[in-house]
Amino acid sequence: MKSSQYVFISVIGILCVVAFVPNLVFALPINEAVESIADRLVNDQFKGGINPGTWPAEADFTGSMVAGMVDAYELTSENAYKDSAELGGNYILWSAWGTFFYGDEAYALTRLSEISNDPNNNSWRDAVSDFYWFVQTDPGGTEEYIDRFTVGIFTGTEPSNAVFYIAYNVVAAYYVNANDKEIWRQALIDWLSIVDDDSSDYPVMALGVATWALAKTGLLDETLIDPSGEGAPYWDTKKLEDLPILLSTHQVPDGQPGEGSFYWKFQHNEGDPNNYTEDAIYATLGLVAASQVIPDPNLNLDPDITAAREALLNGISPEGKVYENLSQEGALYYAYSGEMLQVLRALHILGDTNLDGQVNLTDLETLVLNWQASDCSQSSWCEGADIDQNGEVNADDLQILMDNWLKGQTD
């Protein structure tokens, strides 16, 4: 084991060696993007009145904003963001009477649980656990509950919307270790197998959010997505391990309008629009999650993720507004802002202390200035130098930083 003095000397040496590395940045650094989006959400959230904790005209999508505000808090340690998330979480509990949550709402409550003083014992986690218990023990059980997506109680017969809500349910069910979690995961695969351009409104978005949920809850292995062959032709012979490759094929290539974003349909017909914000958000979430569990070490998704990160950051206005299109055009919804915060959290690279989207000399300097600090707390984690968030800055943090050295840099 290296001594602290030896490690510190090594750090100084590294500083000298890499001093020439250029500090390349994106159009809008992640820290500025997160703060501008989250500040706008804090300012526009109802703090009192009939539906405190919601946002104007979007109470049904509170889950998206709550999850996003938790992500903003984790990135910045700004208490106002945590307070906003908790206020929104209280509305979800109140509006659902504690017994029914949409998938994004259940997921939002798990995110609040994760930042609680005791993530294993808190009211947020209890509410989600109770929900899946209610679903399982209700007449017909989980299978009948999921069948309601077909008959229109939740989303109608449109498959990509069903995939969206089921995906969030899968992640939430696994978080609380629900007895029926595997039923939820299989239902997600089954619904994904019927998504195509003809039957679905958002096929690429569905592919992205499903990849994200499946990668976070299990292996992307050789399991066939449509073993019966009764699904859409697109999925013929496709396996879970193919999902990240499929996502990459739907990314707009360099030199094309909207480069780095994603097409919205599986067939990239000339004249079809692309550059939709939600497609890019969920496709990127899928790529990031897959990159952490992909079984093929030769499949490098970093260039795709870097291109997507730049496209997403360029789609955020200086005022923190997130529009339907990354060109900053189209409809303006708070839900897009909450979803954008979720993907920016996923794009955060361990070791990126200043949240500029890359790990470089600046981050190493921050670690050196906080070297051997032993009183780091959630308020700032010693300016982000306590990368593993164990309360001190030591050789473990240096190792994480060096493992991610120069990630996020552009050519």
N, C-alpha and C positions, 0 to 999 in steps of 0.2 A: 504494500500500500504506500503510495507516495505521501511524503510529509506535506504539511500545509505550505512550508517555505518553498519546497521544490515546485509544487503546483503554481504558487504565486510567481516564481521566477519564470516558469514556463509560459504563464500568461503574458508577462512583460515581453518575452521573446516573440511570442505570436504577434503582439501589437507591433513590434518592429518589422516583422516579416511582411505583414499584410497592410502596412500603412499606405501602400500604393494603390489598394483596391478601390476602384471608383464607387461612389455612393449613388447608385442608380435608384430612382424612386418612380412610383406610379403617379398618374395624374392627380389622384387624391389619396393620400396615405390612409391606411385603415383607421388610425387613431382619429383623424379628422372626420372621416366618414361615420364612424361609430358615434362620436360625440354629437355631430350635427343631427343625425337621425334620432338618437335617443333624447336629446334636448327638446327636439320638436315634439316627440311623443309625450314627454313629461309636461310640456307647456299646454298641450291640447287635450290632455286627459281630463275627464270629469272627476273632480275631487269631492263633489257633493251632489245634491239633487236626487233625481229619481234613480239613476243608474251609476252611482259612483264607481270609478275604476274602469269605465268603458271609454271609448272614443266616439266622436260624433258620427252617427248613422252607421256604426260598425260594431254594435254590441255583440252580434253573432260571431264575430271574428276575434273576440278578445283573447282567445288562446294564442293566436299568432303573435300579438303584441306582447303578451306576458312572457312567452318563451324568449322573444327577442330582447326584452328588457333585462331578463336574467342574464342573457349572453352579454349584453352591454355592461352589466355590473361586473361580471366575471373578468371582462377585459380591462375595465377601468377602475374598479373598486369604488365607483361613485355611488354613495348611499342613496341619492335621489332616484337612481335607476332601480335599485332594490325596492325602495318604498313604492315606486310606481308599479313594479311587478307584483308586489304583495297586495296592493289595492285592487289590481285587476284579478288576482287570484281569489280574493274574497268575493268579488262579483261572480266569478265562475261557480264558486261553492253555493252562493245564495241563489243564483238563477237556476241551478240544477237541482236544488233541494237535496244536494248530497247524494243523489242516486243515479244521475244520468249525465254523461259527458260526451261531447263530440271527441273524436280522436285527438284533434289539436289541443282541446281543452285538457284532456287527461295528460297529454305530454307536457303541457305548460305547468301543471301541478307537480309533475315529477321534477321539472327543472327547479321549481321553488323548493322542493324537498332537498335537492342537491346542494343548495346554498344555505340550508338551515343549520343551526348549531349542531344538531344531531341528525344527519341525513337518514339514519336508520330508524328514527323514532320521532315523528312529527305529524301534525294534522294534515299536511298536504299529502304525504305518503299514505296515511290512513284512508283518506278520501278516495284515492285511486285504488287501493287494495279493496276497499268496500265495493267500489263500482264493479270491478271484475268479478267479485264474489256474487253480487246481485245478478249480474248477467249469467253467470254459470248456473246459479240455483233457480233462476226464473223458469217457468214452464217452457220447455223446448230447449233451454240452455243456450250456450254460446252459438251453436250452429244456427238456431232459429233467429237469434239476434242478428247475426251476420246476413242471413237471408233477407232481412229487411232492407238491405242496400239494393236488392233486386226489385222489390215491389214499390219502391219510391218513397218510403217514409223518410229516408235520409237524403239520398242523392238522385233518385230516379234510376233509370236503367243505364245511365251513362257510365261506362267502366272507369274512365280516368279519374272522375271524382270519387268513385268508390275506392279506388286504389289509394288516393290521397288520404282519405280519412282512416282507412284500414291500416296504412303504413304507420301513421302516428299511434294508432292503437297498439300495433305490434311492439313498438319501442317502449311504450308505457307499460304494457303487460309484462314485458321482460324485466323492466326496472323493478317492479314489485314482486317478480317471480310468481305471477298468477298461475293457478293450476292449469288454465286453458291457454297459456301463452303459445304453445305449439299449434293449437287450432287456429289462432289468429294468424300466425306466420304462414301456415299452409293456405289459409284463405287469401292472403295477400298474393301468393304465387298463383293461385287459381284465377283470381281476378285479373292479374297481370297478363295471363295467357290469352285473354280475349280482347285485350287492348289492341286496336289498330287504327289506321287513318279513317276508315269508314264509320266505325262505331263510336269513336271516342273524340271528345273535343280537344284534349290535351295529351296526345300520345307520348311525346318526348318528356313532358313534365312527369307523367305517370311512371315512365321508365326510370327517371331520375330519383323520384321519391321512393319508389320501390327498392331500387338499388341501395339507397341510403339506409332504409329500415332493415333490409335483409343483411347488409354488411355489419350493421351494429348489433345484430341479434344472433348471428350464426355464421357458418361458413358459406363462402361463394364457391361451391364445389361442382361436382359433375351431375348434380341433381337436374333432371330434365324439368323444364318449366311447364311443358305440355306433354306429359307422357302418353296421354290417351290419343293425342292427335286431333282432338275435337275443338281446339282453340283456333285463334286466328293464324293464317298461314305464316305470318311473320315469325312465329315462335317455333316453327317446325325444326326439331333437333336442337334447339337452343338450350343451353344449360345455364345454371346460375353463374358459373365462372365466366360466361360470355358477356355478362351484363356491362362491366366497365368498357369492354371493347366496343359494344354496341353504342354506348353513350358517346364514346370518342368519335364514332363515325357520324354523329349528328352535330358535331361542333363546326361552326362556320370557320373555314380555313383562312389563313393569312392572306391578305390582299383582297378579300371579298368584303362587301358592305356588312358591317356587324361582326367583323372577325373576332373570334374568341367567345362569342355568344353561341346560341344553339338554334337549330331549326325547330319548328314546332311539330312537324309531321315526320313520319319515318321516310316517306318519299320526298325528296327535295326538289319539288317541281319548280321550274323557272317561273318567277312571278309570285310564288307563295311568300308571304311575309315571314320574317324571322326576327330575332332581336327582342323577343318578348322577355320581360324581366323574370316572370315566374319560371319559364322554361330554363333560363340560365341559372337561377337560384337552385332549383332542385336537381338539375343535371350536375351542377358543381358539387352540391352536397353528396350526390351519389359517387362522383369521382373521388372526392376526398375520403369518404368512408371506405370505398373499395380499395384505395391505395394503402390503407392500413391493415387490410386482411387478405389481399390478393395472393393466391398461392403461387403465382408465376413470378419469380424474381426478375425475369427478363422484361416484364411489362412495366415500362416506366411511364407513369401518368403525370409526372411533374410538369412537363411542357404544356399539357392540356390544362392542368389546374392553374398554371401561371397565366396562360392566355385568358382563361375564364375570369381569374381574379382582376386582371386589368380591365376587361370588358365590364364587369360588375361595378368596379370603382368609378369608371367613367360614366356610369349610368346614374350616379347620385348627385343631386344638385348641391351647391354650397349651403343651401338652407336646410338640407337634410330631407328633401322631398324625393320620393321614389315613385316613378310613374309606371304605367303599363308597359312601356317600351324603354329599353336602355338608352335610346336616343333622347330620353327625357320628354317624351310625347305620350299622348293617350291619357287614359283615366288615371286619377290620382287617389290612391287608397292607403289608409294607415296599415292595412294588412300587408301590403307590399313592404312597408318599412319594417314591420316585425319580422317578416321572412328574410329580408336583407340582413338584418342583424344576426339572424341565425346562421346564415352562410358566412358572414364575416367572422363570426366566432370560429366556425369550422376551418376557415382559411388561416387562422392565426397559427404561425409556426412557432413551436417551442424554441425559446432562445431569442425571439424577437421582442426585446424588452421595451422598445419605444413604439411598437405597433405600426411600423411603416411598411410592413409586408415583406421584410427580408431580414436575414440574419447576417450581420456584417460587423465592421469595425466599431460602429457606434454602440452596438449591443455588448461587445466585448469590453469596451471602456466602462459601460455601466456596471458590468459584473466586477471589474477590477476596483472601481470606486467603492463598491459595497462588499468587497471581499472579506470573508469571515464574520460578517454581521450575523448576530444570533438572536435578534429581537424582531425579525420580520413578521408582519401580521397581514391580515386580509385587507387592511386599509390601503396598502400599496405593494406588499410583498417586496419591500426594499427596492422600489422603483422598477420592479419586474425582474430583478437579478436573482431572486429566490424562485427559480424557474419551476422546481418541483414542489414549491409551496409547502415546505416542511418546517419553515420558521428560521432557516439559516442559509447563508450563501457559502457554498463549499465546493469541493471537487466534483460532486455529483452534478451540480448546476453547470459547471464548466464542461463536463462531459456531454451533457445534453446540448449545450450551445455548439460545441464542436461537431457533434453528430449531425447538426442541421446547418453547418457553416455554408454560407452563400446561397442557401435556399431562398427562392423568391427573386434572385437577381435576374435581370433581363439582359439579353445580349446587346 
